[in-house]
Amino acid sequence: MLCVEPIDFELTRSFMLIVEAENAIPLAQGIHLPRQSTATVSVRILDINESPEFNPNPKTIKLEEGLPVRSLLTTFTAQDPDSFMRQSIR
């Protein structure tokens, strides 16, 4: 079973692939070319705007009964995985 994970632009911006094709049977008589051929393919990754990451996620909190309305329950810290884009999290 092959496990495929998304490509992350912030970690890897391009890939070089070598593609190989091979004839299953020999070529016609008189043709003396190799039975296989290769090509190099360059793949450039495009950046997309990813959602903020919260740590921990999910976050468990315990509350006491009878807290006043508008009490601060907890604080989350979010990190923006798009380190090369200037933006703010709100």
HTML snippet that shows the backbone in 3Dmol.js (N, CA, C, O; Angstrom):
<script src="https://3Dmol.org/build/3Dmol-min.js"></script>
<div id="view" style="width:600px;height:400px;position:relative"></div>
<script>
const pdb = `
ATOM      1  N   MET A   1       0.846  -1.175   0.000  1.00  0.00           N
ATOM      2  CA  MET A   1       0.000   0.000   0.000  1.00  0.00           C
ATOM      3  C   MET A   1       0.894   1.241   0.000  1.00  0.00           C
ATOM      4  O   MET A   1       1.845   1.326   0.777  1.00  0.00           O
ATOM      5  N   LEU A   2       0.590   2.184  -0.858  1.00  0.00           N
ATOM      6  CA  LEU A   2       1.367   3.415  -0.981  1.00  0.00           C
ATOM      7  C   LEU A   2       0.700   4.510  -0.174  1.00  0.00           C
ATOM      8  O   LEU A   2      -0.491   4.768  -0.345  1.00  0.00           O
ATOM      9  N   CYS A   3       1.446   5.151   0.697  1.00  0.00           N
ATOM     10  CA  CYS A   3       0.926   6.250   1.510  1.00  0.00           C
ATOM     11  C   CYS A   3       1.433   7.558   0.899  1.00  0.00           C
ATOM     12  O   CYS A   3       2.639   7.798   0.849  1.00  0.00           O
ATOM     13  N   VAL A   4       0.516   8.393   0.441  1.00  0.00           N
ATOM     14  CA  VAL A   4       0.882   9.648  -0.206  1.00  0.00           C
ATOM     15  C   VAL A   4       0.485  10.798   0.712  1.00  0.00           C
ATOM     16  O   VAL A   4      -0.661  10.883   1.152  1.00  0.00           O
ATOM     17  N   GLU A   5       1.434  11.677   0.996  1.00  0.00           N
ATOM     18  CA  GLU A   5       1.159  12.844   1.819  1.00  0.00           C
ATOM     19  C   GLU A   5       1.270  14.094   0.968  1.00  0.00           C
ATOM     20  O   GLU A   5       1.987  14.106  -0.032  1.00  0.00           O
ATOM     21  N   PRO A   6       0.559  15.156   1.361  1.00  0.00           N
ATOM     22  CA  PRO A   6       0.640  16.395   0.585  1.00  0.00           C
ATOM     23  C   PRO A   6       2.065  16.951   0.574  1.00  0.00           C
ATOM     24  O   PRO A   6       2.831  16.752   1.517  1.00  0.00           O
ATOM     25  N   ILE A   7       2.397  17.636  -0.485  1.00  0.00           N
ATOM     26  CA  ILE A   7       3.704  18.283  -0.595  1.00  0.00           C
ATOM     27  C   ILE A   7       3.609  19.637   0.090  1.00  0.00           C
ATOM     28  O   ILE A   7       2.640  20.367  -0.118  1.00  0.00           O
ATOM     29  N   ASP A   8       4.593  19.981   0.899  1.00  0.00           N
ATOM     30  CA  ASP A   8       4.605  21.242   1.632  1.00  0.00           C
ATOM     31  C   ASP A   8       5.607  22.193   0.982  1.00  0.00           C
ATOM     32  O   ASP A   8       6.810  21.931   0.985  1.00  0.00           O
ATOM     33  N   PHE A   9       5.110  23.291   0.429  1.00  0.00           N
ATOM     34  CA  PHE A   9       5.952  24.282  -0.247  1.00  0.00           C
ATOM     35  C   PHE A   9       7.041  24.811   0.675  1.00  0.00           C
ATOM     36  O   PHE A   9       8.163  25.058   0.233  1.00  0.00           O
ATOM     37  N   GLU A  10       6.717  24.987   1.957  1.00  0.00           N
ATOM     38  CA  GLU A  10       7.696  25.533   2.899  1.00  0.00           C
ATOM     39  C   GLU A  10       8.865  24.574   3.141  1.00  0.00           C
ATOM     40  O   GLU A  10       9.932  25.005   3.579  1.00  0.00           O
ATOM     41  N   LEU A  11       8.680  23.292   2.864  1.00  0.00           N
ATOM     42  CA  LEU A  11       9.752  22.315   3.048  1.00  0.00           C
ATOM     43  C   LEU A  11      10.479  21.985   1.751  1.00  0.00           C
ATOM     44  O   LEU A  11      11.701  21.837   1.744  1.00  0.00           O
ATOM     45  N   THR A  12       9.737  21.870   0.656  1.00  0.00           N
ATOM     46  CA  THR A  12      10.314  21.474  -0.631  1.00  0.00           C
ATOM     47  C   THR A  12       9.668  22.296  -1.733  1.00  0.00           C
ATOM     48  O   THR A  12       8.444  22.308  -1.857  1.00  0.00           O
ATOM     49  N   ARG A  13      10.475  22.984  -2.539  1.00  0.00           N
ATOM     50  CA  ARG A  13       9.927  23.853  -3.583  1.00  0.00           C
ATOM     51  C   ARG A  13       9.966  23.238  -4.971  1.00  0.00           C
ATOM     52  O   ARG A  13       9.312  23.741  -5.885  1.00  0.00           O
ATOM     53  N   SER A  14      10.721  22.158  -5.145  1.00  0.00           N
ATOM     54  CA  SER A  14      10.756  21.517  -6.454  1.00  0.00           C
ATOM     55  C   SER A  14      11.233  20.075  -6.315  1.00  0.00           C
ATOM     56  O   SER A  14      11.856  19.704  -5.319  1.00  0.00           O
ATOM     57  N   PHE A  15      10.932  19.277  -7.323  1.00  0.00           N
ATOM     58  CA  PHE A  15      11.362  17.889  -7.392  1.00  0.00           C
ATOM     59  C   PHE A  15      11.922  17.623  -8.776  1.00  0.00           C
ATOM     60  O   PHE A  15      11.497  18.238  -9.754  1.00  0.00           O
ATOM     61  N   MET A  16      12.858  16.723  -8.857  1.00  0.00           N
ATOM     62  CA  MET A  16      13.348  16.220 -10.134  1.00  0.00           C
ATOM     63  C   MET A  16      12.941  14.749 -10.209  1.00  0.00           C
ATOM     64  O   MET A  16      13.290  13.959  -9.331  1.00  0.00           O
ATOM     65  N   LEU A  17      12.206  14.386 -11.255  1.00  0.00           N
ATOM     66  CA  LEU A  17      11.774  13.008 -11.448  1.00  0.00           C
ATOM     67  C   LEU A  17      12.448  12.444 -12.685  1.00  0.00           C
ATOM     68  O   LEU A  17      12.644  13.149 -13.675  1.00  0.00           O
ATOM     69  N   ILE A  18      12.797  11.188 -12.622  1.00  0.00           N
ATOM     70  CA  ILE A  18      13.303  10.494 -13.806  1.00  0.00           C
ATOM     71  C   ILE A  18      12.241   9.474 -14.197  1.00  0.00           C
ATOM     72  O   ILE A  18      11.921   8.564 -13.432  1.00  0.00           O
ATOM     73  N   VAL A  19      11.704   9.641 -15.391  1.00  0.00           N
ATOM     74  CA  VAL A  19      10.656   8.760 -15.902  1.00  0.00           C
ATOM     75  C   VAL A  19      11.301   7.804 -16.891  1.00  0.00           C
ATOM     76  O   VAL A  19      12.050   8.215 -17.778  1.00  0.00           O
ATOM     77  N   GLU A  20      11.002   6.526 -16.727  1.00  0.00           N
ATOM     78  CA  GLU A  20      11.580   5.512 -17.597  1.00  0.00           C
ATOM     79  C   GLU A  20      10.459   4.732 -18.272  1.00  0.00           C
ATOM     80  O   GLU A  20       9.515   4.292 -17.615  1.00  0.00           O
ATOM     81  N   ALA A  21      10.567   4.565 -19.590  1.00  0.00           N
ATOM     82  CA  ALA A  21       9.616   3.756 -20.356  1.00  0.00           C
ATOM     83  C   ALA A  21      10.383   2.612 -20.993  1.00  0.00           C
ATOM     84  O   ALA A  21      11.499   2.789 -21.480  1.00  0.00           O
ATOM     85  N   GLU A  22       9.772   1.442 -20.985  1.00  0.00           N
ATOM     86  CA  GLU A  22      10.440   0.263 -21.543  1.00  0.00           C
ATOM     87  C   GLU A  22       9.444  -0.528 -22.374  1.00  0.00           C
ATOM     88  O   GLU A  22       8.300  -0.723 -21.963  1.00  0.00           O
ATOM     89  N   ASN A  23       9.884  -0.987 -23.557  1.00  0.00           N
ATOM     90  CA  ASN A  23       9.038  -1.852 -24.373  1.00  0.00           C
ATOM     91  C   ASN A  23       8.916  -3.209 -23.697  1.00  0.00           C
ATOM     92  O   ASN A  23       9.899  -3.762 -23.204  1.00  0.00           O
ATOM     93  N   ALA A  24       7.709  -3.734 -23.680  1.00  0.00           N
ATOM     94  CA  ALA A  24       7.488  -5.051 -23.082  1.00  0.00           C
ATOM     95  C   ALA A  24       8.048  -6.160 -23.971  1.00  0.00           C
ATOM     96  O   ALA A  24       8.455  -7.214 -23.483  1.00  0.00           O
ATOM     97  N   ILE A  25       8.064  -5.914 -25.258  1.00  0.00           N
ATOM     98  CA  ILE A  25       8.596  -6.921 -26.200  1.00  0.00           C
ATOM     99  C   ILE A  25       9.703  -6.272 -27.033  1.00  0.00           C
ATOM    100  O   ILE A  25       9.747  -5.048 -27.152  1.00  0.00           O
ATOM    101  N   PRO A  26      10.582  -7.070 -27.602  1.00  0.00           N
ATOM    102  CA  PRO A  26      11.657  -6.504 -28.415  1.00  0.00           C
ATOM    103  C   PRO A  26      11.104  -5.728 -29.612  1.00  0.00           C
ATOM    104  O   PRO A  26      10.003  -6.005 -30.087  1.00  0.00           O
ATOM    105  N   LEU A  27      11.885  -4.749 -30.094  1.00  0.00           N
ATOM    106  CA  LEU A  27      11.498  -3.993 -31.276  1.00  0.00           C
ATOM    107  C   LEU A  27      11.563  -4.892 -32.509  1.00  0.00           C
ATOM    108  O   LEU A  27      12.090  -6.003 -32.448  1.00  0.00           O
ATOM    109  N   ALA A  28      11.034  -4.411 -33.612  1.00  0.00           N
ATOM    110  CA  ALA A  28      11.024  -5.188 -34.859  1.00  0.00           C
ATOM    111  C   ALA A  28      12.442  -5.530 -35.274  1.00  0.00           C
ATOM    112  O   ALA A  28      13.391  -4.830 -34.921  1.00  0.00           O
ATOM    113  N   GLN A  29      12.578  -6.606 -36.022  1.00  0.00           N
ATOM    114  CA  GLN A  29      13.903  -7.039 -36.483  1.00  0.00           C
ATOM    115  C   GLN A  29      14.583  -5.912 -37.268  1.00  0.00           C
ATOM    116  O   GLN A  29      13.942  -5.197 -38.037  1.00  0.00           O
ATOM    117  N   GLY A  30      15.855  -5.774 -37.061  1.00  0.00           N
ATOM    118  CA  GLY A  30      16.628  -4.767 -37.755  1.00  0.00           C
ATOM    119  C   GLY A  30      16.727  -3.449 -37.003  1.00  0.00           C
ATOM    120  O   GLY A  30      17.557  -2.611 -37.357  1.00  0.00           O
ATOM    121  N   ILE A  31      15.901  -3.236 -35.968  1.00  0.00           N
ATOM    122  CA  ILE A  31      15.976  -2.005 -35.163  1.00  0.00           C
ATOM    123  C   ILE A  31      16.811  -2.323 -33.928  1.00  0.00           C
ATOM    124  O   ILE A  31      16.449  -3.191 -33.134  1.00  0.00           O
ATOM    125  N   HIS A  32      17.925  -1.620 -33.770  1.00  0.00           N
ATOM    126  CA  HIS A  32      18.848  -1.926 -32.679  1.00  0.00           C
ATOM    127  C   HIS A  32      18.921  -0.790 -31.662  1.00  0.00           C
ATOM    128  O   HIS A  32      20.001  -0.461 -31.172  1.00  0.00           O
ATOM    129  N   LEU A  33      17.783  -0.196 -31.349  1.00  0.00           N
ATOM    130  CA  LEU A  33      17.730   0.836 -30.315  1.00  0.00           C
ATOM    131  C   LEU A  33      17.550   0.159 -28.952  1.00  0.00           C
ATOM    132  O   LEU A  33      17.090  -0.981 -28.888  1.00  0.00           O
ATOM    133  N   PRO A  34      17.904   0.844 -27.873  1.00  0.00           N
ATOM    134  CA  PRO A  34      17.650   0.251 -26.552  1.00  0.00           C
ATOM    135  C   PRO A  34      16.144   0.058 -26.334  1.00  0.00           C
ATOM    136  O   PRO A  34      15.334   0.799 -26.891  1.00  0.00           O
ATOM    137  N   ARG A  35      15.782  -0.919 -25.540  1.00  0.00           N
ATOM    138  CA  ARG A  35      14.367  -1.198 -25.263  1.00  0.00           C
ATOM    139  C   ARG A  35      13.772  -0.214 -24.270  1.00  0.00           C
ATOM    140  O   ARG A  35      12.568  -0.243 -24.013  1.00  0.00           O
ATOM    141  N   GLN A  36      14.608   0.660 -23.708  1.00  0.00           N
ATOM    142  CA  GLN A  36      14.084   1.610 -22.736  1.00  0.00           C
ATOM    143  C   GLN A  36      14.565   3.017 -23.047  1.00  0.00           C
ATOM    144  O   GLN A  36      15.572   3.215 -23.726  1.00  0.00           O
ATOM    145  N   SER A  37      13.826   3.984 -22.537  1.00  0.00           N
ATOM    146  CA  SER A  37      14.162   5.384 -22.727  1.00  0.00           C
ATOM    147  C   SER A  37      13.836   6.117 -21.434  1.00  0.00           C
ATOM    148  O   SER A  37      12.895   5.743 -20.733  1.00  0.00           O
ATOM    149  N   THR A  38      14.609   7.167 -21.106  1.00  0.00           N
ATOM    150  CA  THR A  38      14.358   7.936 -19.885  1.00  0.00           C
ATOM    151  C   THR A  38      14.205   9.410 -20.225  1.00  0.00           C
ATOM    152  O   THR A  38      14.701   9.889 -21.245  1.00  0.00           O
ATOM    153  N   ALA A  39      13.503  10.116 -19.344  1.00  0.00           N
ATOM    154  CA  ALA A  39      13.333  11.567 -19.461  1.00  0.00           C
ATOM    155  C   ALA A  39      13.377  12.143 -18.056  1.00  0.00           C
ATOM    156  O   ALA A  39      12.881  11.530 -17.111  1.00  0.00           O
ATOM    157  N   THR A  40      13.971  13.320 -17.919  1.00  0.00           N
ATOM    158  CA  THR A  40      14.012  14.009 -16.635  1.00  0.00           C
ATOM    159  C   THR A  40      12.917  15.067 -16.623  1.00  0.00           C
ATOM    160  O   THR A  40      12.800  15.860 -17.558  1.00  0.00           O
ATOM    161  N   VAL A  41      12.115  15.078 -15.562  1.00  0.00           N
ATOM    162  CA  VAL A  41      11.007  16.022 -15.430  1.00  0.00           C
ATOM    163  C   VAL A  41      11.242  16.867 -14.187  1.00  0.00           C
ATOM    164  O   VAL A  41      11.482  16.335 -13.103  1.00  0.00           O
ATOM    165  N   SER A  42      11.174  18.177 -14.347  1.00  0.00           N
ATOM    166  CA  SER A  42      11.301  19.096 -13.222  1.00  0.00           C
ATOM    167  C   SER A  42       9.904  19.528 -12.799  1.00  0.00           C
ATOM    168  O   SER A  42       9.131  20.019 -13.622  1.00  0.00           O
ATOM    169  N   VAL A  43       9.574  19.347 -11.516  1.00  0.00           N
ATOM    170  CA  VAL A  43       8.260  19.697 -10.977  1.00  0.00           C
ATOM    171  C   VAL A  43       8.449  20.844 -10.001  1.00  0.00           C
ATOM    172  O   VAL A  43       9.169  20.711  -9.011  1.00  0.00           O
ATOM    173  N   ARG A  44       7.799  21.979 -10.280  1.00  0.00           N
ATOM    174  CA  ARG A  44       7.867  23.144  -9.395  1.00  0.00           C
ATOM    175  C   ARG A  44       6.597  23.185  -8.548  1.00  0.00           C
ATOM    176  O   ARG A  44       5.492  23.079  -9.080  1.00  0.00           O
ATOM    177  N   ILE A  45       6.750  23.337  -7.236  1.00  0.00           N
ATOM    178  CA  ILE A  45       5.626  23.350  -6.306  1.00  0.00           C
ATOM    179  C   ILE A  45       5.120  24.781  -6.174  1.00  0.00           C
ATOM    180  O   ILE A  45       5.911  25.712  -6.020  1.00  0.00           O
ATOM    181  N   LEU A  46       3.800  24.958  -6.233  1.00  0.00           N
ATOM    182  CA  LEU A  46       3.197  26.279  -6.052  1.00  0.00           C
ATOM    183  C   LEU A  46       2.734  26.416  -4.610  1.00  0.00           C
ATOM    184  O   LEU A  46       2.243  25.459  -4.013  1.00  0.00           O
ATOM    185  N   ASP A  47       2.894  27.608  -4.059  1.00  0.00           N
ATOM    186  CA  ASP A  47       2.493  27.872  -2.675  1.00  0.00           C
ATOM    187  C   ASP A  47       1.003  28.194  -2.623  1.00  0.00           C
ATOM    188  O   ASP A  47       0.486  28.923  -3.469  1.00  0.00           O
ATOM    189  N   ILE A  48       0.318  27.640  -1.619  1.00  0.00           N
ATOM    190  CA  ILE A  48      -1.072  27.983  -1.367  1.00  0.00           C
ATOM    191  C   ILE A  48      -1.175  28.538   0.050  1.00  0.00           C
ATOM    192  O   ILE A  48      -0.308  28.283   0.886  1.00  0.00           O
ATOM    193  N   ASN A  49      -2.215  29.280   0.313  1.00  0.00           N
ATOM    194  CA  ASN A  49      -2.420  29.836   1.646  1.00  0.00           C
ATOM    195  C   ASN A  49      -3.019  28.766   2.546  1.00  0.00           C
ATOM    196  O   ASN A  49      -4.165  28.357   2.359  1.00  0.00           O
ATOM    197  N   GLU A  50      -2.240  28.315   3.523  1.00  0.00           N
ATOM    198  CA  GLU A  50      -2.699  27.269   4.438  1.00  0.00           C
ATOM    199  C   GLU A  50      -3.324  27.890   5.688  1.00  0.00           C
ATOM    200  O   GLU A  50      -3.016  29.019   6.069  1.00  0.00           O
ATOM    201  N   SER A  51      -4.191  27.132   6.295  1.00  0.00           N
ATOM    202  CA  SER A  51      -4.853  27.578   7.524  1.00  0.00           C
ATOM    203  C   SER A  51      -3.856  27.632   8.670  1.00  0.00           C
ATOM    204  O   SER A  51      -2.847  26.928   8.646  1.00  0.00           O
ATOM    205  N   PRO A  52      -4.132  28.470   9.684  1.00  0.00           N
ATOM    206  CA  PRO A  52      -3.262  28.485  10.864  1.00  0.00           C
ATOM    207  C   PRO A  52      -3.279  27.138  11.567  1.00  0.00           C
ATOM    208  O   PRO A  52      -4.251  26.388  11.480  1.00  0.00           O
ATOM    209  N   GLU A  53      -2.191  26.844  12.265  1.00  0.00           N
ATOM    210  CA  GLU A  53      -2.090  25.606  13.032  1.00  0.00           C
ATOM    211  C   GLU A  53      -2.170  25.932  14.515  1.00  0.00           C
ATOM    212  O   GLU A  53      -1.475  26.824  15.001  1.00  0.00           O
ATOM    213  N   PHE A  54      -3.010  25.215  15.220  1.00  0.00           N
ATOM    214  CA  PHE A  54      -3.178  25.401  16.660  1.00  0.00           C
ATOM    215  C   PHE A  54      -2.513  24.242  17.390  1.00  0.00           C
ATOM    216  O   PHE A  54      -2.634  23.087  16.983  1.00  0.00           O
ATOM    217  N   ASN A  55      -1.811  24.564  18.473  1.00  0.00           N
ATOM    218  CA  ASN A  55      -1.136  23.528  19.233  1.00  0.00           C
ATOM    219  C   ASN A  55      -1.392  23.749  20.713  1.00  0.00           C
ATOM    220  O   ASN A  55      -1.076  24.821  21.228  1.00  0.00           O
ATOM    221  N   PRO A  56      -1.955  22.771  21.418  1.00  0.00           N
ATOM    222  CA  PRO A  56      -2.437  21.469  20.951  1.00  0.00           C
ATOM    223  C   PRO A  56      -3.784  21.607  20.263  1.00  0.00           C
ATOM    224  O   PRO A  56      -4.509  22.581  20.468  1.00  0.00           O
ATOM    225  N   ASN A  57      -4.102  20.629  19.457  1.00  0.00           N
ATOM    226  CA  ASN A  57      -5.380  20.620  18.770  1.00  0.00           C
ATOM    227  C   ASN A  57      -5.907  19.195  18.755  1.00  0.00           C
ATOM    228  O   ASN A  57      -5.336  18.361  18.053  1.00  0.00           O
ATOM    229  N   PRO A  58      -6.942  18.873  19.475  1.00  0.00           N
ATOM    230  CA  PRO A  58      -7.790  19.765  20.268  1.00  0.00           C
ATOM    231  C   PRO A  58      -7.172  20.083  21.628  1.00  0.00           C
ATOM    232  O   PRO A  58      -6.252  19.404  22.083  1.00  0.00           O
ATOM    233  N   LYS A  59      -7.693  21.122  22.261  1.00  0.00           N
ATOM    234  CA  LYS A  59      -7.217  21.536  23.590  1.00  0.00           C
ATOM    235  C   LYS A  59      -8.344  21.278  24.586  1.00  0.00           C
ATOM    236  O   LYS A  59      -9.475  21.716  24.378  1.00  0.00           O
ATOM    237  N   THR A  60      -8.035  20.575  25.654  1.00  0.00           N
ATOM    238  CA  THR A  60      -9.024  20.250  26.677  1.00  0.00           C
ATOM    239  C   THR A  60      -8.876  21.207  27.855  1.00  0.00           C
ATOM    240  O   THR A  60      -7.769  21.436  28.342  1.00  0.00           O
ATOM    241  N   ILE A  61      -9.986  21.759  28.304  1.00  0.00           N
ATOM    242  CA  ILE A  61      -9.956  22.633  29.488  1.00  0.00           C
ATOM    243  C   ILE A  61     -11.044  22.187  30.457  1.00  0.00           C
ATOM    244  O   ILE A  61     -12.053  21.612  30.051  1.00  0.00           O
ATOM    245  N   LYS A  62     -10.829  22.454  31.729  1.00  0.00           N
ATOM    246  CA  LYS A  62     -11.824  22.143  32.755  1.00  0.00           C
ATOM    247  C   LYS A  62     -12.280  23.462  33.370  1.00  0.00           C
ATOM    248  O   LYS A  62     -11.463  24.333  33.667  1.00  0.00           O
ATOM    249  N   LEU A  63     -13.588  23.601  33.558  1.00  0.00           N
ATOM    250  CA  LEU A  63     -14.167  24.827  34.084  1.00  0.00           C
ATOM    251  C   LEU A  63     -14.871  24.549  35.400  1.00  0.00           C
ATOM    252  O   LEU A  63     -15.439  23.477  35.614  1.00  0.00           O
ATOM    253  N   GLU A  64     -14.818  25.537  36.268  1.00  0.00           N
ATOM    254  CA  GLU A  64     -15.579  25.438  37.507  1.00  0.00           C
ATOM    255  C   GLU A  64     -16.992  25.943  37.253  1.00  0.00           C
ATOM    256  O   GLU A  64     -17.207  26.854  36.453  1.00  0.00           O
ATOM    257  N   GLU A  65     -17.915  25.357  37.921  1.00  0.00           N
ATOM    258  CA  GLU A  65     -19.298  25.779  37.800  1.00  0.00           C
ATOM    259  C   GLU A  65     -19.466  27.180  38.375  1.00  0.00           C
ATOM    260  O   GLU A  65     -18.821  27.527  39.364  1.00  0.00           O
ATOM    261  N   GLY A  66     -20.324  27.984  37.764  1.00  0.00           N
ATOM    262  CA  GLY A  66     -20.650  29.290  38.308  1.00  0.00           C
ATOM    263  C   GLY A  66     -19.666  30.397  37.957  1.00  0.00           C
ATOM    264  O   GLY A  66     -19.642  31.417  38.645  1.00  0.00           O
ATOM    265  N   LEU A  67     -18.849  30.241  36.913  1.00  0.00           N
ATOM    266  CA  LEU A  67     -17.937  31.318  36.506  1.00  0.00           C
ATOM    267  C   LEU A  67     -18.737  32.514  36.030  1.00  0.00           C
ATOM    268  O   LEU A  67     -19.800  32.347  35.432  1.00  0.00           O
ATOM    269  N   PRO A  68     -18.243  33.724  36.287  1.00  0.00           N
ATOM    270  CA  PRO A  68     -18.949  34.929  35.822  1.00  0.00           C
ATOM    271  C   PRO A  68     -18.992  34.977  34.285  1.00  0.00           C
ATOM    272  O   PRO A  68     -18.125  34.425  33.608  1.00  0.00           O
ATOM    273  N   VAL A  69     -20.017  35.646  33.758  1.00  0.00           N
ATOM    274  CA  VAL A  69     -20.143  35.836  32.317  1.00  0.00           C
ATOM    275  C   VAL A  69     -18.905  36.580  31.814  1.00  0.00           C
ATOM    276  O   VAL A  69     -18.381  37.449  32.512  1.00  0.00           O
ATOM    277  N   ARG A  70     -18.432  36.247  30.606  1.00  0.00           N
ATOM    278  CA  ARG A  70     -17.267  36.841  29.941  1.00  0.00           C
ATOM    279  C   ARG A  70     -15.940  36.508  30.634  1.00  0.00           C
ATOM    280  O   ARG A  70     -14.958  37.233  30.472  1.00  0.00           O
ATOM    281  N   SER A  71     -15.910  35.430  31.394  1.00  0.00           N
ATOM    282  CA  SER A  71     -14.659  34.990  32.011  1.00  0.00           C
ATOM    283  C   SER A  71     -13.723  34.455  30.925  1.00  0.00           C
ATOM    284  O   SER A  71     -14.180  33.818  29.976  1.00  0.00           O
ATOM    285  N   LEU A  72     -12.428  34.706  31.056  1.00  0.00           N
ATOM    286  CA  LEU A  72     -11.437  34.151  30.142  1.00  0.00           C
ATOM    287  C   LEU A  72     -11.272  32.678  30.482  1.00  0.00           C
ATOM    288  O   LEU A  72     -10.933  32.332  31.614  1.00  0.00           O
ATOM    289  N   LEU A  73     -11.511  31.813  29.508  1.00  0.00           N
ATOM    290  CA  LEU A  73     -11.454  30.375  29.747  1.00  0.00           C
ATOM    291  C   LEU A  73     -10.074  29.802  29.449  1.00  0.00           C
ATOM    292  O   LEU A  73      -9.551  29.012  30.235  1.00  0.00           O
ATOM    293  N   THR A  74      -9.485  30.188  28.336  1.00  0.00           N
ATOM    294  CA  THR A  74      -8.167  29.692  27.962  1.00  0.00           C
ATOM    295  C   THR A  74      -7.626  30.564  26.838  1.00  0.00           C
ATOM    296  O   THR A  74      -8.326  31.436  26.325  1.00  0.00           O
ATOM    297  N   THR A  75      -6.381  30.322  26.463  1.00  0.00           N
ATOM    298  CA  THR A  75      -5.756  31.038  25.356  1.00  0.00           C
ATOM    299  C   THR A  75      -5.166  30.020  24.397  1.00  0.00           C
ATOM    300  O   THR A  75      -4.502  29.071  24.816  1.00  0.00           O
ATOM    301  N   PHE A  76      -5.409  30.217  23.116  1.00  0.00           N
ATOM    302  CA  PHE A  76      -4.822  29.388  22.070  1.00  0.00           C
ATOM    303  C   PHE A  76      -3.707  30.170  21.398  1.00  0.00           C
ATOM    304  O   PHE A  76      -3.799  31.388  21.243  1.00  0.00           O
ATOM    305  N   THR A  77      -2.668  29.480  21.005  1.00  0.00           N
ATOM    306  CA  THR A  77      -1.611  30.091  20.212  1.00  0.00           C
ATOM    307  C   THR A  77      -1.646  29.456  18.838  1.00  0.00           C
ATOM    308  O   THR A  77      -1.585  28.234  18.701  1.00  0.00           O
ATOM    309  N   ALA A  78      -1.745  30.306  17.812  1.00  0.00           N
ATOM    310  CA  ALA A  78      -1.781  29.819  16.432  1.00  0.00           C
ATOM    311  C   ALA A  78      -0.471  30.172  15.743  1.00  0.00           C
ATOM    312  O   ALA A  78       0.099  31.238  15.977  1.00  0.00           O
ATOM    313  N   GLN A  79      -0.003  29.270  14.896  1.00  0.00           N
ATOM    314  CA  GLN A  79       1.199  29.514  14.086  1.00  0.00           C
ATOM    315  C   GLN A  79       0.778  29.516  12.628  1.00  0.00           C
ATOM    316  O   GLN A  79      -0.043  28.698  12.214  1.00  0.00           O
ATOM    317  N   ASP A  80       1.332  30.425  11.853  1.00  0.00           N
ATOM    318  CA  ASP A  80       1.051  30.491  10.428  1.00  0.00           C
ATOM    319  C   ASP A  80       2.109  29.680   9.683  1.00  0.00           C
ATOM    320  O   ASP A  80       3.283  30.053   9.698  1.00  0.00           O
ATOM    321  N   PRO A  81       1.724  28.577   9.031  1.00  0.00           N
ATOM    322  CA  PRO A  81       2.713  27.760   8.323  1.00  0.00           C
ATOM    323  C   PRO A  81       3.281  28.452   7.086  1.00  0.00           C
ATOM    324  O   PRO A  81       4.312  28.027   6.566  1.00  0.00           O
ATOM    325  N   ASP A  82       2.628  29.508   6.608  1.00  0.00           N
ATOM    326  CA  ASP A  82       3.107  30.244   5.440  1.00  0.00           C
ATOM    327  C   ASP A  82       4.147  31.271   5.875  1.00  0.00           C
ATOM    328  O   ASP A  82       3.859  32.466   5.937  1.00  0.00           O
ATOM    329  N   SER A  83       5.340  30.807   6.170  1.00  0.00           N
ATOM    330  CA  SER A  83       6.364  31.681   6.723  1.00  0.00           C
ATOM    331  C   SER A  83       6.852  32.728   5.723  1.00  0.00           C
ATOM    332  O   SER A  83       7.445  33.727   6.131  1.00  0.00           O
ATOM    333  N   PHE A  84       6.618  32.524   4.414  1.00  0.00           N
ATOM    334  CA  PHE A  84       7.105  33.470   3.417  1.00  0.00           C
ATOM    335  C   PHE A  84       6.049  34.488   3.001  1.00  0.00           C
ATOM    336  O   PHE A  84       6.338  35.391   2.216  1.00  0.00           O
ATOM    337  N   MET A  85       4.824  34.351   3.519  1.00  0.00           N
ATOM    338  CA  MET A  85       3.764  35.313   3.205  1.00  0.00           C
ATOM    339  C   MET A  85       3.570  36.235   4.403  1.00  0.00           C
ATOM    340  O   MET A  85       3.463  35.776   5.540  1.00  0.00           O
ATOM    341  N   ARG A  86       3.526  37.529   4.140  1.00  0.00           N
ATOM    342  CA  ARG A  86       3.292  38.481   5.226  1.00  0.00           C
ATOM    343  C   ARG A  86       1.781  38.614   5.426  1.00  0.00           C
ATOM    344  O   ARG A  86       1.077  39.184   4.593  1.00  0.00           O
ATOM    345  N   GLN A  87       1.304  38.078   6.541  1.00  0.00           N
ATOM    346  CA  GLN A  87      -0.126  38.143   6.860  1.00  0.00           C
ATOM    347  C   GLN A  87      -0.300  38.008   8.359  1.00  0.00           C
ATOM    348  O   GLN A  87       0.633  37.632   9.068  1.00  0.00           O
ATOM    349  N   SER A  88      -1.476  38.310   8.834  1.00  0.00           N
ATOM    350  CA  SER A  88      -1.717  38.227  10.268  1.00  0.00           C
ATOM    351  C   SER A  88      -2.863  37.241  10.526  1.00  0.00           C
ATOM    352  O   SER A  88      -3.717  37.003   9.672  1.00  0.00           O
ATOM    353  N   ILE A  89      -2.844  36.691  11.714  1.00  0.00           N
ATOM    354  CA  ILE A  89      -3.891  35.762  12.158  1.00  0.00           C
ATOM    355  C   ILE A  89      -4.759  36.522  13.139  1.00  0.00           C
ATOM    356  O   ILE A  89      -4.248  37.127  14.081  1.00  0.00           O
ATOM    357  N   ARG A  90      -6.076  36.497  12.927  1.00  0.00           N
ATOM    358  CA  ARG A  90      -6.963  37.149  13.878  1.00  0.00           C
ATOM    359  C   ARG A  90      -8.113  36.228  14.197  1.00  0.00           C
ATOM    360  O   ARG A  90      -8.988  36.585  14.987  1.00  0.00           O
TER     361      ARG A  90
END
`;
const viewer = $3Dmol.createViewer("view");
viewer.addModel(pdb, "pdb");
viewer.setStyle({}, {cartoon: {color: "spectrum"}});
viewer.zoomTo();
viewer.render();
</script>
